[in-house]
Amino acid sequence: MGRRAAKLDPSTATTEGERQLREIVKRSTYGSIARRLRADESTVRHYARGRRRPDHDMRERLRETYGIPTGAWDEGPTDPYTTDPSTTKRVV
């Protein structure tokens, strides 16, 4: 059975892709995510922790499977409460 990433806080992510993957990991397990992506569990863990970034093919699988835009791995994280990513103000 896969392990959950309880200690990974999405607000500390270094890229938007990492932040979105951390949100997914909160609701699932590394193992189930890895199976859906046809990847090793350790690879998914590295992506979620910011130790590695997915290559083009994996970015496509992440987009198709979880809706994470391929360019999100090259962008800084956005505040999930912000409706306009061009502003730093929190909109509630």
N, C-alpha and C positions, 0 to 999 in steps of 0.2 A: 504494500500500500504506500502511496506517495505521501510526502510530508508537506504540511502547510508552511507558509512563510509568515508566521505571525509577527516576527520582529521587523519585517521590511515595511517601512512607512513610505507610502507613495509620495508624501510631501518632500522626501529627501532625495528623490530621483534626480539624475543629472540630465536625462533626456525625456522628451514627451513619450517616446516609445517605452522606455523603462517604466515611467509612471503608470502608463496604461496597462502594461503587463503586470505590474505589482497589484493593481486593482483587480485584475483577473485572478491572480494567485490567491488573493484574500478570499475569494469565493470558491476556489478549487484546490487542486493539489498539483505539485510539479509533475507527478507521474501522469495524471490525466491530461494535462496540457501537453506534455511531451508526446504522448501517444497520438493525440489529435494532430500534432505538428510533424509526426514521424521523425522525432529527434530524441537524443539522449536526455534524460532527466537533468544531468549535470549541465548540459548546454543551456537548458531553459533557466536553470538556477544562475548561471553566469550572466545571461541576458538581464534577469531581474535584479541582479546585484550590481550591474554596470561594469562587470569585469570584461565583458565582450559585447560586441555589437553584431547583430545578425547580418549575414551576407545577403546579396540581392534575392536569391531563391528563398531563403528563410523569411525575409521581409515580405515577400509575396504570399507565403503561406500564412504568416501572422495577419496579413491584411485580409486574406480570403476567409480564414478561420475565426478571427477575433475582431476584425474591423480596425486594426491598428494601421494607420496610414504608413506607407513605406518611407516617407520622408520624416516621420516622427522620431526616428532614431538619430536624426541630425539636428533636431530642434531642441531648445531648452524646454523644460516642463512648463505647462500652463496650470494655473489655479483652476481646479474643477468647478469652483463657484463663480468664476468669471465668465460672463457671456461674450465679452469682446477680448480676444487674446492680445490685442494691441495695447491694452491698458493693464496697469498693475493694480488697479483698484478692485477690491472684492465687491461683487454685486450679489446680494442675497435676496 
